[in-house]
Amino acid sequence: MAVAVKRKAPAITLEEMELRRKMVRSAFRSNAIEGLRPNPACQPVFEAFIAGEIELAEMLPRVKAILGTK
């Protein structure tokens, strides 16, 4: 039997989500210029930021925790 999953409405507007998506892409491009690539384990953090589930100030501590570089 299939269970319906109700998705939570985003806490931010679609325009804000697109702005955040552009910010993340820009950071990826900037890092790529330096020869760095995003770690796939950090992807959920970036997605949470884009979706408005966390704020920018919360991203770095979460990424550092995942990478073990506190």
N, C-alpha and C positions, 0 to 999 in steps of 0.2 A: 504494500500500500504506500503510495506517495504521500509525503507530508509537505504541505505548502509552507514556504518560508517567507515571512513578511519582512521585507527590507526596510530598514530604518531610513527615514528621510534625511538627506544630507543637512548638516548644520550650517552649510554655507551655500551661496548661490552658484549656479553653473558658471557664471563669469569668474567668480573667485576660484573655482576649481580649475578652470582653464589657465588663469594667471599662475596658480601654484604649479600646474603641470609644466608651464613654460619655465618657471624658476628652476624646477628640478632638472629639466632638459638642459638648461643653460649651465647649471653646475656640472652636469655630466660632461658637456662639451668642454668646459674650462678644464676639468680634471683630465680629459682625454688629451688635451694639448700638452699637459705635463706628463703624459704617459701612464696615467692612472685609469683603472677601469672600476666600475661599481661592483661591489661584492653582492652576489645574488641573495645572500642571507639578509641583506639590508633592505631589499625590495619592499617587504611589508611596511617598513617605516616610511619609505617614500610614498607608498600608496595611501597610508594613513594620513600623511600630511596633505596630499592632494585631495583626499576625500573630506578634509576638514575635521578629522577625528583627533588630531594633535596639532599643536602650533609649531612654528619654526624653531622656537627656543627649546622645544622638546626633542627635536630631531637629533642633534649632535650627541646628547647624552645617551640616547638609545642606540645610535650607530656605534659609538665608542664601546658601549656595553656588549654589543654583538661581536665587535672585533676584538674585545678584550684589551682596549687601549685606554681605559679610564684614566 
